[in-house]
Amino acid sequence: MTAALTYITYGEVPSATVETLSSTDFEEIKEIAQHHVTEDEESEIQSAKKIINKIESISSFEELLGKTINISLDDFDEYVGAEGKYTPLVKYMKLSLNNSALKGICVVDTPGYNDPVTSRDITTKRFLSQANVIIMVQDVENHFSKPDVDLIKTQIPNSGIGKMIIALNKKDSISLSDLEKVMANASNHKSEIVQKEPEISSILETCNIIPVSSIMYLLGQ
């Protein structure tokens, strides 16, 4: 449910730092929200309106613009959760955790692309351009949709990424027999895209497709 870009790395002492939108970012979103709605821009304009309404509902939000804030890990969801009070104000969060699995690597959890906040979208693309591996999460029952394929075509070829993994989420939502069919269909669909889209064929050919379930993982723990 991440709604703001989160940069996760190792640290002996757990900590979290939030960078909020600048005044320029806020005015930019406000301008987009005031645009006349057209079919091409409807999603972006509606998203901008929603962000503005949420930001303006925060008491004294002007004082929080353009700030770097150290927060308690207990308040994490309030800043990056989908329903977090301060989430609309966040440009990105830097999170350090005392977890040995993070030693030597950085994980960047992004909320997606085409953000009405240009600076946030740029930040996401900047992190993408520095990535060694991208893990693309897709819905197990709606994999390789047109938006997913368009995203791979527009972002991956110029990013310098050498490896991509497709994670089909929510495998717990279907039966094991249906999962076998989904995996076969996903593999066939990938092969079709490789044939039709030569600019992304090299990264897709070596791309693993892995079904995952967050719920099953948490129950396993």
C-alpha positions in Angstrom: 0.0 0.0 0.0 3.0 2.3 -0.5 1.8 5.7 -1.7 5.2 7.5 -1.5 8.6 6.5 -2.8 10.5 4.8 0.0 14.3 4.3 0.0 15.3 1.4 2.2 18.8 0.5 3.4 20.7 -1.0 6.2 21.4 0.9 9.4 22.5 -0.3 12.9 20.1 2.2 14.4 16.6 2.1 12.7 15.6 5.6 11.5 13.2 7.3 9.1 13.6 10.6 7.3 10.9 12.3 5.2 11.4 15.0 2.6 8.2 16.9 1.9 7.0 18.6 -1.2 8.3 22.2 -1.8 6.1 25.2 -2.2 6.8 25.0 -6.0 5.6 21.4 -6.0 2.4 22.3 -4.2 1.6 25.2 -6.6 2.3 22.9 -9.6 -0.2 20.3 -8.4 -2.8 23.1 -7.7 -2.4 24.4 -11.2 -3.0 20.9 -12.6 -6.0 20.4 -10.4 -7.6 23.6 -11.9 -7.2 22.4 -15.5 -10.4 21.8 -17.5 -10.9 18.0 -17.5 -10.2 16.4 -20.8 -10.3 12.7 -21.6 -6.5 12.4 -21.9 -5.8 14.2 -18.7 -8.8 13.1 -16.6 -6.8 10.7 -14.4 -4.0 13.1 -13.7 -6.4 16.0 -12.9 -8.5 14.0 -10.6 -5.4 12.7 -8.8 -4.1 16.2 -8.4 -7.5 17.4 -7.0 -7.4 14.5 -4.5 -3.9 15.4 -3.4 -4.7 19.1 -3.0 -7.8 18.4 -0.9 -5.8 16.1 1.4 -2.9 18.5 1.8 -5.2 21.4 2.5 -7.0 19.4 5.2 -3.7 19.2 7.2 -3.6 22.0 9.8 -0.8 24.5 9.0 0.4 22.4 6.0 2.3 25.5 4.7 4.8 25.1 7.6 5.6 21.6 6.5 6.4 22.3 2.8 10.1 21.9 1.8 11.1 20.3 5.0 13.3 17.3 5.9 11.7 15.6 9.0 13.0 12.8 11.2 10.1 10.7 12.2 9.5 7.7 14.5 9.1 4.3 12.9 5.8 4.1 14.8 4.5 7.0 12.6 5.6 5.3 9.3 2.1 4.6 7.9 1.1 8.3 8.5 3.7 9.4 6.0 3.8 6.7 3.3 0.7 4.6 3.8 -2.1 4.9 1.3 -4.4 6.5 3.9 -1.6 8.3 5.8 -2.4 11.8 7.1 0.8 13.3 5.7 1.3 11.0 2.7 0.2 13.6 0.1 2.9 15.9 1.4 5.8 13.4 1.1 8.2 13.6 -1.8 10.1 10.5 -0.6 11.2 8.7 2.6 14.6 7.3 3.6 14.3 4.3 5.9 17.2 2.5 7.7 16.6 -0.9 9.2 18.7 -3.2 11.3 18.1 -6.1 9.0 21.2 -8.1 7.8 19.4 -9.0 4.5 19.8 -5.3 3.6 23.6 -5.2 4.0 25.2 -4.1 0.7 21.9 -3.4 -1.1 19.3 -0.6 -1.3 15.6 -1.3 -2.0 13.5 1.4 -3.6 9.8 0.9 -3.2 7.9 3.1 -5.7 4.2 3.9 -5.9 4.2 3.8 -9.7 4.6 6.4 -12.4 2.6 9.3 -14.0 2.4 11.1 -10.7 0.8 14.6 -11.0 3.7 15.8 -8.8 6.4 16.2 -11.4 9.2 16.2 -8.9 8.0 12.9 -7.4 7.8 11.3 -10.8 11.3 12.6 -11.6 12.6 11.2 -8.3 11.1 7.8 -9.1 12.6 7.8 -12.6 16.0 8.9 -11.2 16.1 5.9 -8.8 15.0 3.6 -11.6 17.9 4.8 -13.7 20.3 3.7 -10.9 18.8 0.3 -10.3 20.6 -3.0 -11.0 17.4 -5.0 -10.9 13.7 -4.0 -11.1 11.0 -6.1 -9.6 7.7 -5.3 -11.3 4.6 -6.2 -9.3 1.6 -7.2 -11.4 -1.7 -8.7 -10.5 -1.8 -12.5 -10.8 -5.2 -12.3 -12.7 -4.3 -9.2 -14.8 -0.6 -9.7 -15.8 1.0 -8.0 -18.7 -1.8 -5.5 -19.1 -1.4 -2.7 -21.7 -0.3 -0.1 -19.0 2.3 -2.6 -17.7 3.7 -3.3 -21.2 3.7 0.4 -22.0 5.6 1.2 -18.8 8.2 -1.4 -19.7 8.5 0.0 -23.2 8.9 3.6 -22.1 11.0 3.3 -19.0 13.2 0.1 -19.2 15.1 0.4 -22.6 16.8 3.8 -21.6 17.3 3.0 -17.9 20.3 0.8 -18.2 18.7 -2.0 -16.1 20.1 -5.4 -16.9 17.6 -7.6 -15.1 13.9 -7.5 -14.4 11.7 -9.9 -12.4 7.9 -10.0 -12.7 6.2 -10.7 -9.4 2.6 -11.9 -9.8 1.0 -10.8 -6.6 -2.0 -12.3 -4.7 -1.5 -15.9 -5.7 -3.5 -16.8 -2.7 -6.6 -15.4 -4.4 -6.8 -18.3 -6.9 -6.6 -22.1 -6.7 -3.4 -24.1 -7.3 -4.8 -25.5 -10.6 -5.7 -22.0 -11.8 -2.3 -20.7 -10.7 -0.7 -23.3 -13.0 -2.8 -22.0 -15.9 -1.9 -18.4 -15.1 1.8 -19.2 -15.1 1.5 -20.9 -18.4 -0.5 -18.0 -19.9 2.0 -15.5 -18.5 4.9 -17.3 -20.0 3.1 -17.5 -23.4 2.2 -13.8 -23.2 5.8 -12.9 -22.4 6.9 -14.8 -25.5 4.4 -12.9 -27.7 5.6 -9.6 -26.4 9.2 -10.6 -27.0 8.3 -11.2 -30.7 6.3 -8.0 -31.1 8.4 -5.6 -29.1 12.1 -5.9 -30.2 13.2 -2.9 -28.0 12.4 -4.8 -24.8 12.9 -8.4 -26.0 16.4 -8.8 -24.5 15.3 -7.9 -20.9 12.0 -9.9 -21.2 13.7 -13.0 -22.5 15.7 -13.4 -19.3 12.9 -12.2 -17.1 11.7 -14.6 -14.4 8.0 -14.7 -13.5 7.4 -15.5 -9.9 4.0 -15.9 -8.1 4.0 -14.4 -4.6 1.6 -13.8 -1.7 2.3 -11.3 1.0 -0.5 -12.9 3.1 1.1 -16.3 2.9 4.5 -14.9 3.7 3.2 -13.2 6.8 1.3 -16.3 8.0 4.5 -18.3 7.4 6.4 -15.9 9.7 
